[in-house]
Amino acid sequence: MNPDNILLASAVSGGLDVQGVTQYLFWIATVAMAGGTAFFWLSKDDVLPKYRSTLIVSGLITGVAAFHYYRMAGIYAEGGFPTEYRYIDWIITTPLMLIKFPMLLGLGSSGKKWLAQLVALDVVMIVTAYIAEVSPLASGNWWSFFLIACAAELAIVWILFSGMKDAIAKAEAPIAKALRGMRGFILFGWLIYPIGLLLALAGPDGGSIREISYNIADVINKVGFGLVAYYGVKTMSSVASSRKSFTTLRSDSRSHHLLRDRHTRPPMADPSGSAIRLTPSHHAAEPRILRKTNIPVGFLPI
C-alpha cells in the first residue's frame, strides 16, 4: 500500500504514531514555505523600492525550503531520514537569513565586516552540525562537533546582540523594531536545533522526534522571520510616504500663500505723493509713476 494511504488510514482510526505526525509535519512545512514565498514576492510592490530586495530574499529563503521539504517528505515516507537534504537547505537558507541584518541597516561597505563574519560562522555551524549528525550517536566525534556548532551559533548571537547593537539603535524606529524581533528568532528560534539534535538520544523514536522539532523550527524561523522583516519595511514605507506627503503639502501651502500675498499687496506710493501703477508683471518690471502737473484744467487739450 502507498505510504501516504497508510498514514491517512492510521489518522482516521486514531492510531497516528510519532512517524505519522512527523510525516504530516513535512507536508505542512512544504505548504507553509510555498505560501510564504507567494506572499513575500507578491507583496514586494507594497514597499519602497529600496526595501524590495528584503522581501525577494525572504521569498527565496522559503522557496528553497519548500522544494527541499517536498523532497524530504518523500524520503521520510520511504522510511529514511532526509539528513543530507536538510543540511543542503540550511547551508543555503541560513546565510540568507543573516545577510538581511546588514541589508536592512543599509550599512553599505561598512557592513561587509559583519556580513563576512556572520556568513563564515554560519558555515562553520552548519558543517560541524552535519558532521555530528552523521557520526555515531553519542560518540566522541558526535559530541565534539556538536559543541563546535553550538559555539559558532553563540558567536553569531553575540555579533547580533553586541557587535551590531549600536547600528540597530541608530536605525529608524520601524526597522530597529523589526531587527530586534529578528534577533529574537536567531536567539530562541535557532536554539531549537541543538535541542533537536539532542533529542536524537531519546531512544527508538528519537530520530523522528528530532525531525519534528526541526520541521516546527524551520516554519517558525523562516516564515515568521520573513513576516517580521516584512512588517518592518512595510511600516517604514508607510512612514516615508506620510513624510513625503506632508512635505509636499507644506510646500504647496507655502506657494499658495506667496501667490496670495502678491495679489493682495497694497499699491506703493512715491515719496512725492504720486501714485505708482504696477504693470501686470510687477514682480519683474520697473514701476511707472504718474506725476502731478500744474496745468490749469481749462488749458487741457480736448
JOLIN-V321867 format. One record per residue. N is the residue number from 1. SS is DSSP state (hx for helix, st for strand, lp for the rest). OMEGA is omega in whole degrees, 0 to 359 (NA if undefined). NEAR is the number of other ideal C-beta (glycine too) atoms within 8 Angstrom. Layout:
[[N SS OMEGA NEAR] [N SS OMEGA NEAR]]
This chain:
[[1 lp 178 4] [2 lp 180 5] [3 hx 179 9] [4 hx 180 7] [5 hx 178 8] [6 hx 180 9] [7 hx 179 13] [8 hx 179 8] [9 hx 179 8] [10 hx 181 11] [11 hx 181 10] [12 hx 182 6] [13 lp 179 6] [14 lp 183 5] [15 lp 181 5] [16 lp 182 9] [17 lp 182 7] [18 hx 180 9] [19 hx 178 8] [20 hx 177 11] [21 hx 180 11] [22 hx 181 13] [23 hx 179 13] [24 hx 179 11] [25 hx 174 12] [26 hx 180 14] [27 hx 179 9] [28 hx 179 10] [29 hx 179 13] [30 hx 181 12] [31 hx 181 8] [32 hx 180 10] [33 hx 179 17] [34 hx 178 11] [35 hx 178 9] [36 hx 179 16] [37 hx 179 13] [38 hx 182 9] [39 hx 184 9] [40 hx 182 15] [41 hx 178 10] [42 hx 182 6] [43 lp 187 11] [44 hx 179 11] [45 hx 179 5] [46 hx 183 6] [47 lp 178 14] [48 lp 183 10] [49 hx 183 4] [50 hx 179 6] [51 hx 184 12] [52 hx 179 11] [53 hx 178 8] [54 hx 180 14] [55 hx 176 17] [56 hx 178 11] [57 hx 178 12] [58 hx 178 15] [59 hx 178 16] [60 hx 179 10] [61 hx 182 14] [62 hx 178 16] [63 hx 176 11] [64 hx 180 11] [65 hx 179 14] [66 hx 178 13] [67 hx 182 8] [68 hx 178 12] [69 hx 175 15] [70 hx 178 9] [71 hx 181 10] [72 hx 178 12] [73 hx 179 12] [74 hx 180 8] [75 hx 181 11] [76 hx 178 14] [77 hx 179 10] [78 lp 175 7] [79 lp 181 4] [80 lp 175 6] [81 lp 185 7] [82 lp 186 10] [83 hx 183 9] [84 hx 179 6] [85 hx 181 11] [86 hx 182 11] [87 hx 171 12] [88 hx 177 9] [89 hx 183 12] [90 hx 182 9] [91 hx 177 10] [92 hx 191 9] [93 hx 183 11] [94 hx 174 11] [95 hx 178 12] [96 hx 177 11] [97 hx 184 12] [98 hx 182 13] [99 hx 178 12] [100 hx 179 13] [101 hx 177 13] [102 hx 179 12] [103 hx 181 10] [104 hx 179 15] [105 hx 180 13] [106 lp 184 7] [107 lp 180 9] [108 hx 183 5] [109 hx 180 5] [110 hx 179 6] [111 hx 181 11] [112 hx 179 8] [113 hx 179 7] [114 hx 180 13] [115 hx 181 11] [116 hx 181 8] [117 hx 181 10] [118 hx 182 16] [119 hx 180 11] [120 hx 179 8] [121 hx 179 13] [122 hx 179 13] [123 hx 177 10] [124 hx 181 11] [125 hx 184 13] [126 hx 182 13] [127 hx 181 9] [128 hx 176 13] [129 hx 178 15] [130 hx 178 10] [131 hx 178 10] [132 hx 183 15] [133 hx 184 9] [134 hx 177 6] [135 lp 176 10] [136 lp 186 6] [137 lp 177 7] [138 lp 177 6] [139 lp 178 8] [140 hx 178 5] [141 hx 181 10] [142 hx 182 12] [143 hx 183 10] [144 hx 182 9] [145 hx 175 13] [146 hx 181 13] [147 hx 176 8] [148 hx 178 10] [149 hx 179 15] [150 hx 179 9] [151 hx 178 8] [152 hx 178 13] [153 hx 178 13] [154 hx 178 8] [155 hx 177 9] [156 hx 179 14] [157 hx 180 10] [158 hx 179 9] [159 hx 183 13] [160 hx 185 13] [161 hx 182 10] [162 hx 184 7] [163 hx 183 9] [164 lp 185 12] [165 hx 183 8] [166 hx 179 6] [167 hx 179 9] [168 hx 180 12] [169 hx 182 7] [170 hx 182 5] [171 lp 175 11] [172 lp 187 7] [173 hx 180 6] [174 hx 179 11] [175 hx 179 13] [176 hx 179 11] [177 hx 179 9] [178 hx 181 15] [179 hx 176 14] [180 hx 176 9] [181 hx 179 10] [182 hx 175 13] [183 hx 177 11] [184 hx 177 9] [185 hx 180 14] [186 hx 182 12] [187 hx 186 11] [188 hx 181 6] [189 hx 180 13] [190 lp 177 11] [191 hx 180 8] [192 hx 186 13] [193 hx 175 12] [194 hx 176 12] [195 hx 178 9] [196 hx 178 12] [197 hx 177 12] [198 hx 180 7] [199 hx 176 11] [200 lp 179 11] [201 lp 188 8] [202 lp 176 7] [203 lp 185 5] [204 lp 180 3] [205 lp 184 9] [206 hx 180 11] [207 hx 180 8] [208 hx 177 11] [209 hx 176 12] [210 hx 180 12] [211 hx 177 13] [212 hx 180 12] [213 hx 179 13] [214 hx 183 12] [215 hx 179 14] [216 hx 181 10] [217 hx 182 13] [218 hx 180 12] [219 hx 180 13] [220 hx 188 12] [221 hx 181 12] [222 hx 181 15] [223 hx 180 12] [224 hx 177 11] [225 hx 179 15] [226 hx 180 15] [227 hx 177 9] [228 hx 177 12] [229 hx 178 15] [230 hx 180 14] [231 hx 181 9] [232 hx 183 15] [233 hx 177 17] [234 hx 178 11] [235 hx 180 10] [236 hx 178 14] [237 hx 178 12] [238 hx 179 8] [239 hx 181 10] [240 hx 179 9] [241 hx 179 9] [242 hx 178 8] [243 hx 180 8] [244 hx 180 8] [245 hx 180 8] [246 hx 179 8] [247 hx 179 8] [248 hx 180 8] [249 hx 179 8] [250 hx 179 8] [251 hx 179 8] [252 hx 180 8] [253 hx 179 8] [254 hx 178 8] [255 hx 180 8] [256 hx 180 8] [257 hx 179 8] [258 hx 180 8] [259 hx 179 8] [260 hx 179 8] [261 hx 180 8] [262 hx 183 8] [263 hx 184 6] [264 hx 182 5] [265 lp 182 5] [266 lp 180 3] [267 lp 179 6] [268 lp 180 7] [269 st 177 8] [270 lp 179 9] [271 lp 181 4] [272 lp 181 6] [273 lp 180 6] [274 lp 176 10] [275 st 179 8] [276 st 177 11] [277 st 180 8] [278 lp 175 10] [279 lp 179 8] [280 lp 179 4] [281 lp 188 6] [282 lp 180 8] [283 lp 183 5] [284 lp 187 4] [285 lp 177 8] [286 lp 179 3] [287 lp 177 10] [288 st 187 8] [289 st 175 9] [290 st 185 6] [291 lp 178 6] [292 lp 176 6] [293 lp 179 4] [294 lp 181 3] [295 lp 178 6] [296 lp 183 5] [297 hx 182 5] [298 hx 181 4] [299 hx 180 5] [300 lp 178 7] [301 lp 181 2] [302 lp NA 2]]
